[in-house]
Amino acid sequence: MIRIDRIWLATEPLDMRAGTETALARVVAVFGAAQPHCAYLFANKRANRMKVLVHDGFGVWLASRRLNQGRFVWPGNWQGSQMELNPEQLQALVVGLPWHRVGAGAEIRLL
């Protein structure tokens, strides 16, 4: 089992042809470094594909996910270049649900 302590989401799209080295270079560019036991999530422009790079403390893992219909709920880069997610939000994101409405940060405010 791969231990993941923190989950980070990059808001700018990544070319899904990118391999491990390119994804790792993007992690370093956006987050400063690939920290052990952290997961870094990227989507393509259409937000129907996602790649996850995980640093397990020894090396890196790269996984991908594709939705056959619909899109991942992905924040725009107007919210900054990175965001931290909790495990519940990650689970919702991976299946294509509105992750920003899950967990402790799911506030409802009157406009």
mmCIF file of the C-alpha atoms, coordinates in Angstrom:
data_MODEL
# 
_entry.id   MODEL 
# 
loop_
_atom_site.group_PDB 
_atom_site.id 
_atom_site.type_symbol 
_atom_site.label_atom_id 
_atom_site.label_alt_id 
_atom_site.label_comp_id 
_atom_site.label_asym_id 
_atom_site.label_entity_id 
_atom_site.label_seq_id 
_atom_site.pdbx_PDB_ins_code 
_atom_site.Cartn_x 
_atom_site.Cartn_y 
_atom_site.Cartn_z 
_atom_site.occupancy 
_atom_site.B_iso_or_equiv 
_atom_site.pdbx_formal_charge 
_atom_site.auth_seq_id 
_atom_site.auth_comp_id 
_atom_site.auth_asym_id 
_atom_site.auth_atom_id 
_atom_site.pdbx_PDB_model_num 
ATOM 1   C CA . MET A 1 1   ? 0.000   0.000  0.000   1.00 0.00 ? 1   MET A CA 1 
ATOM 2   C CA . ILE A 1 2   ? 1.341   3.409  -0.944  1.00 0.00 ? 2   ILE A CA 1 
ATOM 3   C CA . ARG A 1 3   ? 1.146   5.931  1.902   1.00 0.00 ? 3   ARG A CA 1 
ATOM 4   C CA . ILE A 1 4   ? -0.216  9.338  0.912   1.00 0.00 ? 4   ILE A CA 1 
ATOM 5   C CA . ASP A 1 5   ? -0.224  12.062 3.547   1.00 0.00 ? 5   ASP A CA 1 
ATOM 6   C CA . ARG A 1 6   ? -1.019  15.095 1.386   1.00 0.00 ? 6   ARG A CA 1 
ATOM 7   C CA . ILE A 1 7   ? -2.844  15.505 -1.908  1.00 0.00 ? 7   ILE A CA 1 
ATOM 8   C CA . TRP A 1 8   ? -2.074  18.436 -4.191  1.00 0.00 ? 8   TRP A CA 1 
ATOM 9   C CA . LEU A 1 9   ? -3.940  19.505 -7.297  1.00 0.00 ? 9   LEU A CA 1 
ATOM 10  C CA . ALA A 1 10  ? -2.344  21.615 -10.054 1.00 0.00 ? 10  ALA A CA 1 
ATOM 11  C CA . THR A 1 11  ? -4.841  23.925 -11.744 1.00 0.00 ? 11  THR A CA 1 
ATOM 12  C CA . GLU A 1 12  ? -3.012  24.377 -15.056 1.00 0.00 ? 12  GLU A CA 1 
ATOM 13  C CA . PRO A 1 13  ? -3.482  21.587 -17.638 1.00 0.00 ? 13  PRO A CA 1 
ATOM 14  C CA . LEU A 1 14  ? -0.836  18.974 -18.417 1.00 0.00 ? 14  LEU A CA 1 
ATOM 15  C CA . ASP A 1 15  ? -0.331  17.283 -21.786 1.00 0.00 ? 15  ASP A CA 1 
ATOM 16  C CA . MET A 1 16  ? -1.466  13.707 -21.171 1.00 0.00 ? 16  MET A CA 1 
ATOM 17  C CA . ARG A 1 17  ? 1.313   12.383 -23.399 1.00 0.00 ? 17  ARG A CA 1 
ATOM 18  C CA . ALA A 1 18  ? 3.680   13.390 -20.601 1.00 0.00 ? 18  ALA A CA 1 
ATOM 19  C CA . GLY A 1 19  ? 5.564   10.544 -19.003 1.00 0.00 ? 19  GLY A CA 1 
ATOM 20  C CA . THR A 1 20  ? 7.017   10.229 -15.533 1.00 0.00 ? 20  THR A CA 1 
ATOM 21  C CA . GLU A 1 21  ? 9.963   12.583 -16.106 1.00 0.00 ? 21  GLU A CA 1 
ATOM 22  C CA . THR A 1 22  ? 7.815   15.348 -17.631 1.00 0.00 ? 22  THR A CA 1 
ATOM 23  C CA . ALA A 1 23  ? 5.181   15.025 -14.899 1.00 0.00 ? 23  ALA A CA 1 
ATOM 24  C CA . LEU A 1 24  ? 7.915   15.126 -12.238 1.00 0.00 ? 24  LEU A CA 1 
ATOM 25  C CA . ALA A 1 25  ? 9.399   18.241 -13.859 1.00 0.00 ? 25  ALA A CA 1 
ATOM 26  C CA . ARG A 1 26  ? 5.937   19.885 -13.736 1.00 0.00 ? 26  ARG A CA 1 
ATOM 27  C CA . VAL A 1 27  ? 5.600   18.970 -10.041 1.00 0.00 ? 27  VAL A CA 1 
ATOM 28  C CA . VAL A 1 28  ? 8.934   20.629 -9.320  1.00 0.00 ? 28  VAL A CA 1 
ATOM 29  C CA . ALA A 1 29  ? 7.952   23.710 -11.370 1.00 0.00 ? 29  ALA A CA 1 
ATOM 30  C CA . VAL A 1 30  ? 4.531   24.122 -9.708  1.00 0.00 ? 30  VAL A CA 1 
ATOM 31  C CA . PHE A 1 31  ? 5.137   22.854 -6.177  1.00 0.00 ? 31  PHE A CA 1 
ATOM 32  C CA . GLY A 1 32  ? 8.873   23.458 -5.737  1.00 0.00 ? 32  GLY A CA 1 
ATOM 33  C CA . ALA A 1 33  ? 9.736   19.789 -5.110  1.00 0.00 ? 33  ALA A CA 1 
ATOM 34  C CA . ALA A 1 34  ? 8.174   16.352 -5.008  1.00 0.00 ? 34  ALA A CA 1 
ATOM 35  C CA . GLN A 1 35  ? 7.754   15.666 -1.299  1.00 0.00 ? 35  GLN A CA 1 
ATOM 36  C CA . PRO A 1 36  ? 7.681   12.100 0.047   1.00 0.00 ? 36  PRO A CA 1 
ATOM 37  C CA . HIS A 1 37  ? 4.214   10.633 0.650   1.00 0.00 ? 37  HIS A CA 1 
ATOM 38  C CA . CYS A 1 38  ? 2.485   13.291 -1.441  1.00 0.00 ? 38  CYS A CA 1 
ATOM 39  C CA . ALA A 1 39  ? 0.233   12.887 -4.473  1.00 0.00 ? 39  ALA A CA 1 
ATOM 40  C CA . TYR A 1 40  ? 0.124   15.480 -7.260  1.00 0.00 ? 40  TYR A CA 1 
ATOM 41  C CA . LEU A 1 41  ? -2.878  15.624 -9.603  1.00 0.00 ? 41  LEU A CA 1 
ATOM 42  C CA . PHE A 1 42  ? -3.002  17.059 -13.122 1.00 0.00 ? 42  PHE A CA 1 
ATOM 43  C CA . ALA A 1 43  ? -5.729  17.172 -15.786 1.00 0.00 ? 43  ALA A CA 1 
ATOM 44  C CA . ASN A 1 44  ? -5.712  17.870 -19.503 1.00 0.00 ? 44  ASN A CA 1 
ATOM 45  C CA . LYS A 1 45  ? -7.386  20.956 -21.037 1.00 0.00 ? 45  LYS A CA 1 
ATOM 46  C CA . ARG A 1 46  ? -10.720 19.192 -21.532 1.00 0.00 ? 46  ARG A CA 1 
ATOM 47  C CA . ALA A 1 47  ? -10.573 17.807 -17.971 1.00 0.00 ? 47  ALA A CA 1 
ATOM 48  C CA . ASN A 1 48  ? -11.604 14.336 -19.099 1.00 0.00 ? 48  ASN A CA 1 
ATOM 49  C CA . ARG A 1 49  ? -8.210  12.799 -18.260 1.00 0.00 ? 49  ARG A CA 1 
ATOM 50  C CA . MET A 1 50  ? -6.174  12.977 -15.089 1.00 0.00 ? 50  MET A CA 1 
ATOM 51  C CA . LYS A 1 51  ? -2.659  11.939 -14.110 1.00 0.00 ? 51  LYS A CA 1 
ATOM 52  C CA . VAL A 1 52  ? -1.496  11.395 -10.545 1.00 0.00 ? 52  VAL A CA 1 
ATOM 53  C CA . LEU A 1 53  ? 2.163   11.385 -9.595  1.00 0.00 ? 53  LEU A CA 1 
ATOM 54  C CA . VAL A 1 54  ? 2.963   9.936  -6.160  1.00 0.00 ? 54  VAL A CA 1 
ATOM 55  C CA . HIS A 1 55  ? 6.332   10.101 -4.421  1.00 0.00 ? 55  HIS A CA 1 
ATOM 56  C CA . ASP A 1 56  ? 6.412   7.083  -2.088  1.00 0.00 ? 56  ASP A CA 1 
ATOM 57  C CA . GLY A 1 57  ? 9.665   8.012  -0.342  1.00 0.00 ? 57  GLY A CA 1 
ATOM 58  C CA . PHE A 1 58  ? 11.819  5.856  -2.642  1.00 0.00 ? 58  PHE A CA 1 
ATOM 59  C CA . GLY A 1 59  ? 10.670  6.723  -6.146  1.00 0.00 ? 59  GLY A CA 1 
ATOM 60  C CA . VAL A 1 60  ? 7.677   7.971  -8.084  1.00 0.00 ? 60  VAL A CA 1 
ATOM 61  C CA . TRP A 1 61  ? 4.489   6.342  -9.392  1.00 0.00 ? 61  TRP A CA 1 
ATOM 62  C CA . LEU A 1 62  ? 2.465   7.724  -12.269 1.00 0.00 ? 62  LEU A CA 1 
ATOM 63  C CA . ALA A 1 63  ? -1.161  6.698  -12.768 1.00 0.00 ? 63  ALA A CA 1 
ATOM 64  C CA . SER A 1 64  ? -3.807  7.936  -15.159 1.00 0.00 ? 64  SER A CA 1 
ATOM 65  C CA . ARG A 1 65  ? -7.597  8.028  -15.192 1.00 0.00 ? 65  ARG A CA 1 
ATOM 66  C CA . ARG A 1 66  ? -9.972  8.772  -18.055 1.00 0.00 ? 66  ARG A CA 1 
ATOM 67  C CA . LEU A 1 67  ? -13.683 9.494  -17.975 1.00 0.00 ? 67  LEU A CA 1 
ATOM 68  C CA . ASN A 1 68  ? -15.607 8.091  -20.928 1.00 0.00 ? 68  ASN A CA 1 
ATOM 69  C CA . GLN A 1 69  ? -18.336 10.670 -20.407 1.00 0.00 ? 69  GLN A CA 1 
ATOM 70  C CA . GLY A 1 70  ? -18.316 14.007 -18.648 1.00 0.00 ? 70  GLY A CA 1 
ATOM 71  C CA . ARG A 1 71  ? -15.418 15.856 -17.106 1.00 0.00 ? 71  ARG A CA 1 
ATOM 72  C CA . PHE A 1 72  ? -13.530 16.042 -13.875 1.00 0.00 ? 72  PHE A CA 1 
ATOM 73  C CA . VAL A 1 73  ? -14.528 19.045 -11.767 1.00 0.00 ? 73  VAL A CA 1 
ATOM 74  C CA . TRP A 1 74  ? -11.280 20.983 -12.063 1.00 0.00 ? 74  TRP A CA 1 
ATOM 75  C CA . PRO A 1 75  ? -10.632 24.464 -10.662 1.00 0.00 ? 75  PRO A CA 1 
ATOM 76  C CA . GLY A 1 76  ? -9.399  27.185 -12.978 1.00 0.00 ? 76  GLY A CA 1 
ATOM 77  C CA . ASN A 1 77  ? -5.987  28.760 -12.575 1.00 0.00 ? 77  ASN A CA 1 
ATOM 78  C CA . TRP A 1 78  ? -7.743  31.874 -11.250 1.00 0.00 ? 78  TRP A CA 1 
ATOM 79  C CA . GLN A 1 79  ? -7.778  30.012 -7.927  1.00 0.00 ? 79  GLN A CA 1 
ATOM 80  C CA . GLY A 1 80  ? -3.976  29.844 -7.904  1.00 0.00 ? 80  GLY A CA 1 
ATOM 81  C CA . SER A 1 81  ? -1.619  27.305 -9.416  1.00 0.00 ? 81  SER A CA 1 
ATOM 82  C CA . GLN A 1 82  ? -2.188  24.685 -6.717  1.00 0.00 ? 82  GLN A CA 1 
ATOM 83  C CA . MET A 1 83  ? -4.721  23.477 -4.146  1.00 0.00 ? 83  MET A CA 1 
ATOM 84  C CA . GLU A 1 84  ? -4.620  20.898 -1.371  1.00 0.00 ? 84  GLU A CA 1 
ATOM 85  C CA . LEU A 1 85  ? -7.346  18.251 -1.199  1.00 0.00 ? 85  LEU A CA 1 
ATOM 86  C CA . ASN A 1 86  ? -8.397  15.917 1.588   1.00 0.00 ? 86  ASN A CA 1 
ATOM 87  C CA . PRO A 1 87  ? -8.921  12.166 0.988   1.00 0.00 ? 87  PRO A CA 1 
ATOM 88  C CA . GLU A 1 88  ? -12.712 12.514 0.707   1.00 0.00 ? 88  GLU A CA 1 
ATOM 89  C CA . GLN A 1 89  ? -12.323 15.203 -1.942  1.00 0.00 ? 89  GLN A CA 1 
ATOM 90  C CA . LEU A 1 90  ? -9.886  12.995 -3.874  1.00 0.00 ? 90  LEU A CA 1 
ATOM 91  C CA . GLN A 1 91  ? -12.368 10.113 -3.873  1.00 0.00 ? 91  GLN A CA 1 
ATOM 92  C CA . ALA A 1 92  ? -15.107 12.394 -5.221  1.00 0.00 ? 92  ALA A CA 1 
ATOM 93  C CA . LEU A 1 93  ? -12.784 13.915 -7.842  1.00 0.00 ? 93  LEU A CA 1 
ATOM 94  C CA . VAL A 1 94  ? -11.647 10.535 -9.183  1.00 0.00 ? 94  VAL A CA 1 
ATOM 95  C CA . VAL A 1 95  ? -15.219 9.443  -9.911  1.00 0.00 ? 95  VAL A CA 1 
ATOM 96  C CA . GLY A 1 96  ? -16.163 12.804 -11.448 1.00 0.00 ? 96  GLY A CA 1 
ATOM 97  C CA . LEU A 1 97  ? -18.220 14.278 -8.603  1.00 0.00 ? 97  LEU A CA 1 
ATOM 98  C CA . PRO A 1 98  ? -18.076 17.917 -7.414  1.00 0.00 ? 98  PRO A CA 1 
ATOM 99  C CA . TRP A 1 99  ? -15.265 17.419 -4.890  1.00 0.00 ? 99  TRP A CA 1 
ATOM 100 C CA . HIS A 1 100 ? -15.355 21.013 -3.616  1.00 0.00 ? 100 HIS A CA 1 
ATOM 101 C CA . ARG A 1 101 ? -18.695 20.199 -1.932  1.00 0.00 ? 101 ARG A CA 1 
ATOM 102 C CA . VAL A 1 102 ? -17.254 17.295 0.088   1.00 0.00 ? 102 VAL A CA 1 
ATOM 103 C CA . GLY A 1 103 ? -15.584 17.325 3.488   1.00 0.00 ? 103 GLY A CA 1 
ATOM 104 C CA . ALA A 1 104 ? -15.096 19.977 6.129   1.00 0.00 ? 104 ALA A CA 1 
ATOM 105 C CA . GLY A 1 105 ? -14.512 22.761 3.601   1.00 0.00 ? 105 GLY A CA 1 
ATOM 106 C CA . ALA A 1 106 ? -17.966 22.383 2.040   1.00 0.00 ? 106 ALA A CA 1 
ATOM 107 C CA . GLU A 1 107 ? -19.456 25.629 3.242   1.00 0.00 ? 107 GLU A CA 1 
ATOM 108 C CA . ILE A 1 108 ? -22.708 27.091 2.012   1.00 0.00 ? 108 ILE A CA 1 
ATOM 109 C CA . ARG A 1 109 ? -22.880 30.873 2.110   1.00 0.00 ? 109 ARG A CA 1 
ATOM 110 C CA . LEU A 1 110 ? -25.461 33.403 1.090   1.00 0.00 ? 110 LEU A CA 1 
ATOM 111 C CA . LEU A 1 111 ? -24.331 35.753 -1.639  1.00 0.00 ? 111 LEU A CA 1 
# 
